[in-house]
């Protein structure tokens, strides 16, 4: 029997046209971030399982791909084996925890504040859906060592510039602060140890609505009056949404800084995007400690970028608090948008150089080099019975001109 040729569920094969878009997108994002002074780094895709389990990644911790021990470490002859006996590492589910470990391990070699750029694969064992795979790329920028809101504002400037560079406009930057949300939750009557669980439920507001959030909180057996208090706080509105939120926030500086960030974003937008305070913005990761942000686009039903401040994570490795904040672009979602729109990545002119089997191949390669020197992308194609079909495929891939080995040429359409 033949084996299936389909990729593993939740992964994808990419055709040449898709890879052109992905390469273009990656280059635009990377070059924009580098122009802001971010330094490209790389970390292993595998991490110690204990670090992953203790990384406070919210529901993503349930979606870690765990790796079996190998060699002498894996002894299947033991009785009553547990998962801990079988697993010692896993695939990273995001790039933030690996960056924290990386910084702790290499900080004596890094300038401060450290501005990191990562574009790499991450893995989550979740239910695949449109724009959401089990293996996918993230594009992260992080600033480590700056506790001021200048770091948040620089990340916003760089990320919105990257989106503009790839042709995105009319998007919305949503901003909130975990400390405001925490105070709202506590004001409703929840205990401090309940905050993370409430945030996990509240983060589903866009998907299940307020009734769904209420039902999930009640299912978690929180007191009905506490749940209703929370729902009333969320429904509280004012001519100024932040002014309404300020009633519940214990630290007025938090609200003041959020206002400054929104004013900054508005000042640099030049009509490309709008910035709003959104008290419903949670961000699913439990490691966020302060301001969180997300970018949504009408071209896609959910966010295309997001991030926030995580001042406590690096301290788990170095024993002291190190301020950190990051922003991540949803590479796969944006790639899907561009593909659906029929986007064609700008590149050098593509030509087909057709030759006969009897032609001097050294002379043909010489012609290739001459065309390449003119900045053209050259595909060699030997004339055969399938020549027409092969040529049609190349035209579909963007080839514009057919050049024959005798020098004659014609435009392709």
Secondary structure, DSSP 4 states (H G I P E B T S, - for coil): -PPP-SPPTT-----HHHHHHHHHHHHHHHHHHHHTTPEE----SEEEHHHHHTS--GGGGGG--EEE--GGG--TTSSS--HHHHEEEEE-SSSHHHHHHHHHHHGGGS-SSEEEEEEEEEE-----BTTB-SEEEEEEEEEES--SHHHHHHHHHHHHHHHHHTT--SEEEEEEEHHHHHHHHHHHT--GGGHHHHHHHHTTHHHHHHHHHHHHHHHTT--HHHHHHHHHHHH---SSHHHHHHTT-S-HHHHHHHHHHHHHHHHHHTTSEEEEE-TT---S-TT--SEEEEEEETTSSSEEEEEEE-TTTTHHHHSS---EEEEEE-HHHHHHHHHHTT-----SPEEEEEE-TTS-HHHHHHHHHHHHHTT-EEEEEE--TTHHHHHHHHHHTT--EEEETTS-EEE--
